[in-house]
Every structure is written in C-alpha cells, then in structure tokens.
Amino acid sequence: MKTVLDIHGLSKNFDKQAILQDLRLTIREGDIYGLIGKNGAGKTTLIKIITQLLFADKGTVSLFSSHSENEWSKSLSRVGSVIESPVAHNHLTAYQNLKYYCMIRHIPNADQVIRETLDYVGLPDTGKKVFRDFSLGMKQRLGIAIALLSKPDFLILDEPINGLDPIGIKEFRLMIQRLNQEKGITILISSHILSEL
C-alpha cells in the first residue's frame, strides 16, 4: 500500500512554547485517519504545516513520496482541505461559490462538475440562498464541495463535525465513507471529541 503522508521528527514552537514535539505520522493510501486531541493540542498547526500554510522548526514532511520542498508543493495539487472553517463568499450561493473556485483553478466542464459535486455532498437544491444564510451543516458540506472540485486523492478536514447535531454527524459520517469507498480518497479528520469521531 502506498504512503500518502510521512512525517518524521516534526517540531513547531510559538513564542518558545512547544506546540508539536518530535511528531511522527504515517498515513497510507485508502485510510480514514482520525487526529484526536484537545483544543490547543496542535491539530490545526499540524494540518497547516502539511498544507504549507505554516512551516515547522524541525522535521520532514513527505506528501505522496515527495523528496524536496518543491515536490511537496507540487503534491499539494492532489490535496483538498477545509481548515478551521470553510472559505466561501458570504454573498454568493453554493453554485456561485463553486463557479468562482472552478474559474481560479481552471477546472474544465465547470457546470457539470459543480452540479455533480453539489449533488454528492447533499446540496443539490439550495437555489438562491447565499452562504451567510446556510446552516452550519450546509456550510461544512459546501466547504467539502470546494475541497472536492479538483478531485483530490487526499482530503484533510479540520474539526468538520464541530457544532453539528447528531443527524448532521451521522450524515457527515456516511458522506466520508462514500468518499473513501467510492472515490478512493484518503482522509485525515481532526477532532477534539473522540466519541463523535
């Protein structure tokens, strides 16, 4: 089985406080991996390092067997992520938000891709409702839809079930299983609530 992510000896400090210390982590292709830790444990910091939004003080990150920082950067094209909260425009509908991301990512057949993606995440009929008026569950689904547009091999979700009601959590679990089983996406999910994850 191929390795999607391999981390060795990763350390990160903020203001001389150790957030991550000598971390080791390996995620294999096809896994659904839960990253558990209390608030402030460094989960989001780790995810930001994997996606190059932050850089570690020490250690190595290899994504899809990358051997250099340049290869790691190129490998990020195979990663979809929702970090902290979905990045969508408040005044746009679900369709319009996805259209915007299709344009900046140069995704061909945008209309078809958008409709398939919205259907897949359970948002086929949001009509003219704009993002700011979405429920928390709808916002999370749209964030995942944005992450799925580029057909990633590896999906990283930071606290995606935070604030969802029990029905929303159940629907989210089923969607994650479908993404893994039907599309073969390797998934990393962080949470501070073990029972929900």
Residue frames as a rotation matrix with the C-alpha (Angstrom) as fourth column:
MET 1
0.574 0.819 0.000 0.00
0.819 -0.574 0.000 0.00
0.000 0.000 -1.000 0.00
LYS 2
-0.110 -0.639 0.761 1.35
0.595 -0.656 -0.465 3.44
0.796 0.402 0.452 -0.95
THR 3
-0.281 -0.066 -0.957 2.19
0.887 -0.398 -0.233 6.09
-0.365 -0.915 0.170 1.61
VAL 4
0.484 0.526 0.700 0.25
0.719 -0.694 0.024 9.35
0.498 0.492 -0.714 1.22
LEU 5
0.636 -0.250 0.730 1.83
-0.453 -0.887 0.091 11.24
0.625 -0.389 -0.677 4.12
ASP 6
0.445 -0.583 -0.679 5.03
0.771 0.635 -0.039 10.56
0.455 -0.507 0.733 6.05
ILE 7
0.651 -0.186 0.736 6.15
-0.380 -0.919 0.104 12.89
0.657 -0.348 -0.669 8.84
HIS 8
0.373 -0.612 -0.697 9.35
0.770 0.623 -0.135 12.47
0.517 -0.487 0.704 10.87
GLY 9
-0.327 -0.673 -0.663 10.64
0.943 -0.276 -0.185 14.43
-0.058 -0.686 0.725 13.85
LEU 10
-0.101 0.358 0.928 8.31
0.491 -0.793 0.360 17.38
0.865 0.492 -0.095 13.32
SER 11
-0.246 0.007 -0.969 8.56
0.928 -0.289 -0.237 20.21
-0.281 -0.957 0.065 15.87
LYS 12
-0.137 0.243 0.960 6.93
0.463 -0.842 0.279 23.64
0.876 0.483 0.003 16.00
ASN 13
-0.418 -0.050 -0.907 7.22
0.877 -0.285 -0.388 26.33
-0.239 -0.957 0.163 18.68
PHE 14
0.264 0.441 0.857 5.26
0.469 -0.836 0.285 29.55
0.842 0.327 -0.428 19.12
ASP 15
0.427 -0.168 0.889 6.86
-0.597 -0.790 0.138 32.11
0.679 -0.589 -0.437 21.45
LYS 16
-0.549 -0.824 0.142 9.20
-0.713 0.372 -0.594 29.44
0.437 -0.428 -0.791 22.87
GLN 17
-0.070 0.587 0.807 6.23
-0.718 0.532 -0.449 27.20
-0.693 -0.611 0.384 23.69
ALA 18
-0.953 -0.304 -0.010 6.37
-0.240 0.733 0.636 23.74
-0.186 0.608 -0.771 22.09
ILE 19
0.030 0.980 -0.195 3.19
-0.939 -0.039 -0.343 23.07
-0.344 0.193 0.919 20.12
LEU 20
0.943 0.131 -0.305 4.45
-0.244 0.897 -0.369 19.99
0.225 0.422 0.878 18.29
GLN 21
0.195 -0.908 0.371 7.43
-0.914 -0.031 0.404 17.96
-0.355 -0.418 -0.836 19.51
ASP 22
-0.740 -0.671 0.045 9.21
-0.601 0.689 0.405 15.23
-0.303 0.273 -0.913 17.55
LEU 23
0.228 0.952 0.205 5.97
-0.609 0.303 -0.733 14.16
-0.760 0.042 0.649 15.85
ARG 24
-0.918 -0.392 -0.053 5.90
-0.300 0.603 0.739 11.05
-0.257 0.695 -0.672 13.66
LEU 25
0.082 0.990 0.116 2.93
-0.375 0.138 -0.917 10.15
-0.923 0.031 0.382 11.49
THR 26
-0.954 -0.279 -0.106 2.34
-0.206 0.357 0.911 7.87
-0.216 0.892 -0.398 8.51
ILE 27
0.078 0.997 0.020 -0.92
-0.474 0.055 -0.879 7.72
-0.877 0.059 0.477 6.54
ARG 28
-0.792 -0.339 0.508 -1.37
0.177 0.669 0.722 5.01
-0.584 0.662 -0.470 3.93
GLU 29
-0.808 0.471 -0.354 -3.44
-0.533 -0.327 0.780 5.23
0.252 0.819 0.515 0.78
GLY 30
-0.296 0.816 -0.497 -7.10
0.057 0.534 0.843 4.38
0.953 0.221 -0.205 1.38
ASP 31
-0.635 0.010 -0.772 -7.05
0.756 0.214 -0.619 5.12
0.159 -0.977 -0.143 5.13
ILE 32
0.440 0.593 0.674 -9.52
0.086 -0.775 0.626 7.26
0.894 -0.217 -0.392 7.04
TYR 33
-0.376 -0.747 -0.549 -7.32
0.716 0.142 -0.684 8.64
0.589 -0.649 0.481 9.78
GLY 34
0.755 0.648 0.107 -8.60
0.388 -0.572 0.723 10.40
0.529 -0.504 -0.683 12.91
LEU 35
-0.463 -0.864 0.199 -6.37
0.380 -0.397 -0.836 13.00
0.800 -0.311 0.512 14.52
ILE 36
0.587 0.744 -0.320 -7.57
0.537 -0.061 0.841 13.32
0.606 -0.666 -0.435 18.13
GLY 37
-0.582 -0.744 -0.329 -6.51
0.733 -0.305 -0.608 15.95
0.352 -0.595 0.722 20.63
LYS 38
0.168 0.643 -0.747 -7.93
0.862 -0.464 -0.205 18.52
-0.478 -0.610 -0.632 23.00
ASN 39
0.900 0.163 0.405 -8.32
0.343 -0.838 -0.424 22.15
0.270 0.520 -0.810 21.91
GLY 40
0.737 -0.663 0.133 -4.87
-0.675 -0.713 0.187 23.73
-0.030 -0.228 -0.973 21.64
ALA 41
0.608 -0.491 0.623 -3.07
0.044 0.805 0.592 20.39
-0.793 -0.333 0.511 21.22
GLY 42
-0.351 -0.814 -0.463 -1.64
-0.426 -0.301 0.853 21.39
-0.834 0.497 -0.241 17.82
LYS 43
-0.016 0.410 0.912 -4.01
0.603 0.732 -0.319 19.64
-0.798 0.544 -0.259 15.40
THR 44
0.914 0.405 0.035 -4.65
0.287 -0.583 -0.760 22.71
-0.288 0.705 -0.649 13.25
THR 45
0.394 -0.861 -0.322 -0.95
-0.704 -0.508 0.496 23.66
-0.591 0.031 -0.806 13.42
LEU 46
-0.391 -0.522 0.758 -0.05
0.029 0.816 0.577 20.22
-0.920 0.247 -0.304 12.05
ILE 47
0.346 0.618 0.706 -2.62
0.762 0.254 -0.596 20.49
-0.548 0.744 -0.383 9.26
LYS 48
0.934 -0.027 -0.356 -1.32
-0.169 -0.912 -0.373 23.95
-0.315 0.409 -0.857 8.33
ILE 49
-0.054 -0.999 0.000 2.23
-0.621 0.033 0.783 22.56
-0.782 0.042 -0.622 8.17
ILE 50
-0.229 0.021 0.973 1.11
0.486 0.869 0.096 19.67
-0.843 0.495 -0.210 5.92
THR 51
0.542 0.575 0.613 -0.57
0.819 -0.198 -0.538 22.18
-0.188 0.794 -0.578 3.56
GLN 52
-0.371 -0.879 0.300 2.35
0.907 -0.412 -0.087 24.69
0.200 0.239 0.950 3.76
LEU 53
0.572 0.546 0.612 0.34
0.308 -0.835 0.456 27.44
0.760 -0.072 -0.646 5.45
LEU 54
0.783 -0.483 0.392 2.92
-0.588 -0.369 0.720 27.23
-0.203 -0.794 -0.573 8.26
PHE 55
0.350 -0.723 -0.596 6.43
-0.288 0.523 -0.802 25.79
0.892 0.452 -0.025 8.34
ALA 56
0.902 -0.038 -0.429 7.93
0.376 0.557 0.741 23.54
0.211 -0.830 0.517 11.01
ASP 57
0.652 -0.738 0.170 11.01
-0.734 -0.561 0.383 24.44
-0.187 -0.375 -0.908 13.02
LYS 58
-0.569 -0.804 0.174 12.41
-0.730 0.591 0.343 20.91
-0.378 0.069 -0.923 12.60
GLY 59
-0.190 0.442 0.877 11.50
0.025 0.895 -0.446 17.67
-0.982 -0.063 -0.181 10.89
THR 60
-0.950 -0.157 -0.271 10.39
-0.273 -0.009 0.962 16.46
-0.153 0.988 -0.034 7.47
VAL 61
0.101 0.984 0.149 7.07
-0.333 0.174 -0.927 16.15
-0.937 0.045 0.345 5.65
SER 62
-0.945 -0.313 -0.093 6.74
-0.202 0.336 0.920 13.88
-0.256 0.889 -0.380 2.64
LEU 63
0.040 0.997 -0.062 3.48
-0.478 -0.036 -0.877 14.05
-0.877 0.065 0.476 0.70
PHE 64
0.948 0.319 0.000 2.94
-0.179 0.534 -0.826 11.35
-0.264 0.783 0.563 -1.96
SER 65
0.567 -0.799 0.202 6.62
0.746 0.602 0.285 10.32
-0.349 -0.011 0.937 -1.57
SER 66
0.881 -0.281 0.380 7.94
-0.027 -0.834 -0.552 13.84
0.472 0.476 -0.742 -2.23
HIS 67
0.382 -0.843 -0.378 11.72
0.916 0.401 0.032 14.22
0.125 -0.359 0.925 -1.65
SER 68
-0.780 -0.616 0.108 12.04
0.601 -0.786 -0.146 18.01
0.174 -0.049 0.983 -1.70
GLU 69
-0.504 0.595 -0.627 10.07
0.212 -0.618 -0.757 21.10
-0.837 -0.514 0.185 -0.74
ASN 70
-0.630 0.220 -0.745 9.38
-0.735 -0.478 0.481 21.75
-0.250 0.850 0.463 -4.43
GLU 71
-0.789 0.338 -0.513 7.97
-0.009 0.829 0.560 18.22
0.614 0.446 -0.651 -4.93
TRP 72
-0.670 0.540 -0.510 5.93
0.684 0.182 -0.707 18.63
-0.289 -0.822 -0.491 -1.73
SER 73
-0.554 0.445 -0.704 4.48
-0.314 -0.895 -0.318 21.91
-0.771 0.045 0.635 -3.09
LYS 74
-0.670 0.278 -0.688 3.53
-0.691 0.105 0.715 20.21
0.271 0.955 0.122 -6.37
SER 75
-0.833 0.325 -0.448 1.94
0.374 0.927 -0.024 17.32
0.408 -0.188 -0.894 -4.47
LEU 76
-0.759 0.557 -0.337 -0.44
0.087 -0.426 -0.900 19.76
-0.645 -0.713 0.275 -2.79
SER 77
-0.591 0.561 -0.580 -2.40
-0.803 -0.336 0.493 19.85
0.082 0.756 0.649 -6.08
ARG 78
-0.474 0.381 -0.794 -3.60
-0.012 0.898 0.439 16.35
0.881 0.218 -0.421 -5.08
VAL 79
-0.762 0.142 -0.632 -4.87
0.647 0.168 -0.743 17.57
0.001 -0.976 -0.220 -1.68
GLY 80
-0.058 0.778 0.626 -8.24
0.121 -0.617 0.778 19.08
0.991 0.121 -0.058 -0.78
SER 81
-0.686 -0.250 -0.684 -8.67
0.679 0.118 -0.724 20.69
0.261 -0.961 0.089 2.62
VAL 82
0.428 0.698 0.573 -11.06
0.135 -0.677 0.724 22.55
0.894 -0.233 -0.384 4.90
ILE 83
-0.452 -0.715 -0.534 -9.00
0.724 0.055 -0.687 24.18
0.520 -0.697 0.493 7.64
GLU 84
-0.952 0.114 -0.282 -10.70
0.165 -0.586 -0.793 25.87
-0.256 -0.802 0.540 10.62
SER 85
0.000 0.994 -0.106 -13.80
0.073 -0.106 -0.992 26.90
-0.997 -0.008 -0.073 8.64
PRO 86
0.176 0.110 0.978 -14.97
0.928 0.314 -0.202 26.74
-0.330 0.943 -0.047 5.00
VAL 87
-0.614 -0.420 -0.668 -13.60
0.137 -0.890 0.434 29.55
-0.778 0.175 0.604 2.84
ALA 88
-0.274 0.620 0.735 -16.65
0.958 0.112 0.263 30.70
0.081 0.777 -0.625 0.91
HIS 89
-0.940 -0.020 0.340 -18.05
0.063 -0.991 0.116 34.08
0.334 0.131 0.933 -0.06
ASN 90
-0.759 0.626 -0.178 -20.98
0.252 0.030 -0.967 35.11
-0.600 -0.779 -0.180 2.16
HIS 91
-0.197 0.710 -0.676 -22.93
-0.562 -0.646 -0.516 36.87
-0.803 0.278 0.527 -0.60
LEU 92
-0.495 -0.041 -0.868 -22.74
-0.831 0.316 0.458 34.00
0.255 0.948 -0.190 -3.12
THR 93
0.673 0.727 0.135 -24.91
-0.739 0.669 0.081 30.89
-0.032 -0.154 0.988 -3.50
ALA 94
0.358 -0.514 0.780 -23.44
-0.090 0.812 0.577 27.39
-0.929 -0.276 0.244 -3.32
TYR 95
0.663 -0.063 0.746 -23.34
0.711 0.362 -0.602 27.21
-0.232 0.930 0.285 -7.12
GLN 96
0.893 -0.293 0.341 -21.73
-0.088 -0.857 -0.507 30.66
0.441 0.423 -0.792 -7.44
ASN 97
0.546 -0.728 0.415 -19.08
-0.679 -0.094 0.728 29.83
-0.491 -0.680 -0.545 -4.85
LEU 98
0.286 -0.431 0.856 -18.13
0.326 0.884 0.336 26.64
-0.901 0.183 0.394 -6.72
LYS 99
0.824 0.037 0.566 -18.17
0.559 -0.217 -0.800 28.53
0.093 0.975 -0.200 -10.03
TYR 100
0.819 -0.550 0.161 -15.67
-0.567 -0.819 0.088 31.02
0.083 -0.163 -0.983 -8.56
TYR 101
0.238 -0.770 0.592 -13.32
-0.501 0.425 0.754 28.22
-0.832 -0.476 -0.284 -7.45
CYS 102
0.507 -0.025 0.861 -13.64
0.624 0.700 -0.347 26.45
-0.594 0.714 0.371 -10.80
MET 103
0.950 -0.136 0.281 -12.57
0.119 -0.675 -0.728 29.67
0.288 0.726 -0.625 -12.54
ILE 104
0.576 -0.780 0.244 -9.50
-0.816 -0.531 0.229 30.29
-0.049 -0.331 -0.942 -10.37
ARG 105
0.020 -0.564 0.826 -8.47
-0.350 0.770 0.534 26.61
-0.936 -0.300 -0.182 -10.56
HIS 106
-0.356 -0.116 -0.927 -9.12
-0.927 -0.083 0.367 26.39
-0.119 0.990 -0.078 -14.34
ILE 107
-0.606 0.238 0.759 -11.41
-0.025 0.948 -0.317 23.37
-0.795 -0.211 -0.568 -13.96
PRO 108
-0.901 0.263 -0.344 -12.93
-0.377 -0.087 0.922 22.32
0.212 0.961 0.178 -17.31
ASN 109
-0.383 0.855 -0.350 -16.64
0.257 0.463 0.849 21.46
0.887 0.235 -0.397 -17.74
ALA 110
-0.950 -0.147 0.274 -17.38
-0.187 -0.434 -0.881 23.60
0.248 -0.889 0.385 -14.69
ASP 111
-0.198 0.959 0.203 -21.17
-0.941 -0.245 0.235 23.41
0.275 -0.145 0.950 -14.87
GLN 112
0.452 0.337 -0.826 -21.21
-0.252 0.936 0.244 19.61
0.855 0.098 0.508 -14.91
VAL 113
-0.462 -0.723 -0.514 -18.51
0.374 0.367 -0.852 19.34
0.804 -0.586 0.100 -12.20
ILE 114
-0.827 0.189 0.529 -20.39
-0.505 -0.664 -0.552 21.80
0.247 -0.723 0.645 -9.95
ARG 115
0.164 0.986 -0.008 -23.72
-0.902 0.153 0.404 20.02
0.399 -0.059 0.915 -10.27
GLU 116
0.332 -0.121 -0.935 -22.15
0.081 0.992 -0.099 16.58
0.940 -0.043 0.339 -9.64
THR 117
-0.694 -0.700 -0.169 -20.21
0.266 -0.031 -0.963 17.90
0.669 -0.714 0.208 -6.63
LEU 118
-0.609 0.549 0.573 -23.21
-0.766 -0.595 -0.243 19.66
0.208 -0.587 0.782 -5.06
ASP 119
0.446 0.785 -0.429 -25.28
-0.647 0.614 0.451 16.51
0.618 0.076 0.783 -5.54
TYR 120
0.024 -0.548 -0.836 -22.55
0.234 0.816 -0.529 14.36
0.972 -0.183 0.148 -4.00
VAL 121
-0.900 -0.428 -0.082 -22.31
0.196 -0.228 -0.954 16.44
0.390 -0.874 0.289 -0.81
GLY 122
-0.325 0.871 -0.368 -26.09
0.946 0.298 -0.130 16.70
-0.004 -0.390 -0.921 -0.47
LEU 123
-0.325 0.212 -0.922 -26.56
0.182 -0.942 -0.281 20.33
-0.928 -0.259 0.268 -1.57
PRO 124
-0.654 -0.008 0.756 -28.29
0.743 0.178 0.645 19.94
-0.140 0.984 -0.110 -4.94
ASP 125
0.008 0.824 0.567 -31.16
0.759 -0.374 0.532 22.38
0.651 0.426 -0.628 -4.32
THR 126
-0.326 -0.154 -0.933 -30.02
0.839 -0.501 -0.210 25.40
-0.435 -0.851 0.292 -2.32
GLY 127
0.490 0.655 0.575 -31.32
0.862 -0.461 -0.210 27.74
0.127 0.599 -0.791 -5.02
LYS 128
0.312 -0.298 0.902 -30.73
0.207 -0.905 -0.371 31.43
0.927 0.302 -0.220 -4.33
LYS 129
0.988 0.004 -0.154 -29.87
0.153 -0.108 0.982 31.00
-0.013 -0.994 -0.108 -0.66
VAL 130
0.451 -0.872 0.189 -26.48
-0.421 -0.395 -0.817 32.63
0.787 0.288 -0.545 -0.01
PHE 131
-0.152 -0.655 -0.740 -23.68
0.333 0.671 -0.662 31.16
0.931 -0.347 0.116 2.10
ARG 132
-0.845 -0.219 0.488 -24.21
-0.321 -0.522 -0.790 33.51
0.428 -0.824 0.371 5.07
ASP 133
-0.036 0.932 0.360 -27.75
-0.995 -0.066 0.072 32.10
0.091 -0.356 0.930 5.45
PHE 134
0.038 -0.025 -0.999 -26.64
-0.274 0.961 -0.034 28.45
0.961 0.275 0.030 5.40
SER 135
0.959 0.160 0.235 -26.90
-0.277 0.341 0.898 26.24
0.064 -0.926 0.372 8.49
LEU 136
0.198 -0.937 0.287 -23.61
-0.815 0.006 0.579 25.05
-0.545 -0.348 -0.763 10.00
GLY 137
0.087 -0.113 0.990 -24.05
0.186 0.978 0.095 21.64
-0.979 0.176 0.106 8.38
MET 138
0.878 0.269 0.396 -24.66
0.436 -0.108 -0.894 23.23
-0.198 0.957 -0.212 4.96
LYS 139
0.732 -0.671 -0.118 -21.54
-0.680 -0.730 -0.064 25.39
-0.043 0.127 -0.991 5.38
GLN 140
-0.034 -0.759 0.650 -19.46
-0.511 0.572 0.642 22.30
-0.859 -0.311 -0.407 6.18
ARG 141
0.367 0.253 0.895 -20.86
0.524 0.739 -0.423 20.49
-0.769 0.624 0.139 3.13
LEU 142
0.998 -0.011 0.059 -20.04
0.041 -0.586 -0.809 23.43
0.044 0.810 -0.584 0.88
GLY 143
0.392 -0.915 0.090 -16.51
-0.836 -0.314 0.451 23.56
-0.384 -0.252 -0.888 2.29
ILE 144
-0.109 -0.381 0.918 -16.08
-0.001 0.924 0.383 19.88
-0.994 0.041 -0.101 1.42
ALA 145
0.738 0.425 0.524 -17.56
0.523 0.131 -0.842 20.53
-0.427 0.896 -0.125 -2.04
ILE 146
0.845 -0.489 -0.216 -14.95
-0.535 -0.784 -0.315 23.26
-0.015 0.381 -0.924 -2.62
ALA 147
-0.011 -0.891 0.454 -12.22
-0.735 0.315 0.600 20.86
-0.677 -0.327 -0.659 -1.49
LEU 148
0.048 0.103 0.994 -13.54
0.265 0.958 -0.112 18.13
-0.963 0.269 0.019 -3.85
LEU 149
0.766 0.376 -0.521 -13.65
-0.325 -0.473 -0.819 20.27
-0.554 0.797 -0.240 -7.00
SER 150
0.160 -0.816 -0.555 -10.10
-0.987 -0.124 -0.103 19.37
0.016 0.564 -0.825 -8.01
LYS 151
0.827 0.257 -0.501 -10.76
-0.292 0.956 0.009 15.65
0.481 0.139 0.866 -7.44
PRO 152
0.083 -0.868 0.490 -8.17
-0.976 -0.170 -0.136 15.23
0.201 -0.467 -0.861 -4.66
ASP 153
0.027 -0.190 -0.982 -6.52
-0.037 0.981 -0.190 11.96
0.999 0.042 0.019 -3.67
PHE 154
-0.550 -0.275 -0.788 -6.13
0.776 0.180 -0.604 13.16
0.308 -0.945 0.115 -0.06
LEU 155
0.198 0.712 0.673 -8.77
0.138 -0.700 0.700 15.13
0.970 -0.046 -0.237 1.86
ILE 156
-0.730 -0.466 -0.500 -7.91
0.589 -0.056 -0.806 16.95
0.348 -0.883 0.315 5.11
LEU 157
0.194 0.884 0.425 -10.79
0.204 -0.460 0.864 18.15
0.959 -0.081 -0.270 7.31
ASP 158
-0.834 -0.552 0.014 -10.13
0.174 -0.286 -0.942 20.22
0.524 -0.783 0.334 10.42
GLU 159
-0.851 0.514 -0.104 -12.86
0.083 -0.064 -0.994 19.79
-0.518 -0.855 0.012 13.10
PRO 160
-0.878 0.476 -0.057 -15.59
-0.174 -0.206 0.963 19.21
0.446 0.855 0.264 10.46
ILE 161
-0.187 0.859 -0.477 -18.20
0.609 0.482 0.630 17.89
0.771 -0.172 -0.613 12.92
ASN 162
-0.875 -0.209 -0.436 -17.79
0.477 -0.519 -0.709 20.76
-0.078 -0.829 0.554 15.37
GLY 163
-0.750 0.602 -0.274 -21.24
-0.437 -0.762 -0.478 22.07
-0.496 -0.239 0.834 16.25
LEU 164
-0.587 0.567 -0.578 -23.20
-0.497 0.311 0.810 19.59
0.639 0.763 0.099 14.12
ASP 165
0.114 0.701 0.704 -26.29
-0.970 0.233 -0.075 17.96
-0.216 -0.674 0.706 15.59
PRO 166
-0.230 -0.256 0.939 -26.50
-0.303 0.936 0.181 14.13
-0.925 -0.243 -0.293 15.82
ILE 167
0.701 0.519 0.489 -28.28
0.315 0.390 -0.865 13.83
-0.639 0.761 0.110 12.45
GLY 168
0.839 -0.443 -0.316 -25.67
-0.541 -0.616 -0.572 16.09
0.059 0.651 -0.757 10.83
ILE 169
-0.106 -0.909 0.404 -22.87
-0.872 0.280 0.401 13.97
-0.478 -0.310 -0.822 12.31
LYS 170
0.072 0.212 0.975 -24.47
0.108 0.970 -0.219 10.76
-0.992 0.121 0.047 11.01
GLU 171
0.945 0.305 0.121 -24.89
0.165 -0.122 -0.979 12.25
-0.284 0.945 -0.166 7.50
PHE 172
0.527 -0.826 -0.198 -21.31
-0.849 -0.523 -0.079 13.50
-0.038 0.210 -0.977 7.60
ARG 173
-0.171 -0.587 0.792 -20.01
-0.522 0.736 0.432 10.02
-0.836 -0.339 -0.432 8.54
LEU 174
0.444 0.425 0.789 -21.90
0.399 0.694 -0.599 8.45
-0.802 0.580 0.139 5.64
MET 175
0.976 -0.106 -0.191 -20.51
-0.218 -0.559 -0.800 11.05
-0.022 0.823 -0.568 3.22
ILE 176
0.167 -0.979 0.119 -16.95
-0.939 -0.121 0.323 10.41
-0.302 -0.166 -0.939 4.43
GLN 177
-0.107 -0.150 0.983 -17.41
-0.087 0.986 0.141 6.65
-0.990 -0.071 -0.118 3.98
ARG 178
0.799 0.455 0.394 -18.75
0.356 0.171 -0.919 7.19
-0.485 0.874 -0.025 0.45
LEU 179
0.767 -0.566 -0.302 -15.83
-0.642 -0.672 -0.369 9.45
0.006 0.477 -0.879 -0.47
ASN 180
-0.151 -0.867 0.476 -13.41
-0.813 0.383 0.439 6.83
-0.563 -0.320 -0.762 0.79
GLN 181
-0.167 0.125 0.978 -15.11
0.111 0.988 -0.107 3.76
-0.980 0.091 -0.179 -0.70
GLU 182
0.694 0.569 0.441 -16.50
0.486 0.081 -0.870 5.14
-0.530 0.819 -0.220 -3.98
LYS 183
0.945 -0.325 0.032 -13.81
-0.213 -0.688 -0.693 7.66
0.247 0.649 -0.720 -4.89
GLY 184
0.544 -0.765 -0.344 -10.84
0.731 0.633 -0.253 6.05
0.411 -0.114 0.904 -3.12
ILE 185
0.329 -0.403 0.854 -9.96
-0.247 -0.910 -0.334 9.27
0.911 -0.101 -0.399 -1.28
THR 186
-0.256 -0.501 -0.827 -7.60
0.810 0.355 -0.466 9.01
0.527 -0.789 0.315 1.68
ILE 187
0.431 0.584 0.688 -8.95
0.080 -0.784 0.616 11.17
0.899 -0.210 -0.385 4.52
LEU 188
-0.667 -0.557 -0.496 -7.48
0.622 -0.049 -0.782 12.88
0.411 -0.829 0.379 7.59
ILE 189
0.338 0.834 0.437 -10.07
0.200 -0.517 0.832 14.23
0.920 -0.194 -0.342 10.06
SER 190
-0.823 -0.566 -0.043 -9.16
0.179 -0.186 -0.966 16.16
0.539 -0.803 0.254 13.20
SER 191
0.341 0.921 0.191 -11.42
0.007 -0.206 0.979 16.41
0.940 -0.332 -0.076 16.22
HIS 192
-0.669 -0.493 0.556 -11.26
-0.552 -0.172 -0.816 17.09
0.498 -0.853 -0.156 19.94
ILE 193
0.048 0.765 0.642 -14.28
-0.936 0.258 -0.237 14.85
-0.348 -0.590 0.729 20.64
LEU 194
-0.849 -0.522 0.080 -13.36
-0.477 0.824 0.306 11.17
-0.225 0.222 -0.949 20.47
SER 195
-0.415 0.751 0.513 -16.95
0.252 0.637 -0.728 9.88
-0.874 -0.173 -0.454 20.73
GLU 196
0.520 0.618 -0.589 -18.09
-0.376 -0.454 -0.808 11.97
-0.767 0.641 -0.004 17.72
LEU 197
-0.077 -0.633 -0.770 -15.15
-0.994 -0.012 0.109 10.90
-0.078 0.774 -0.628 15.60
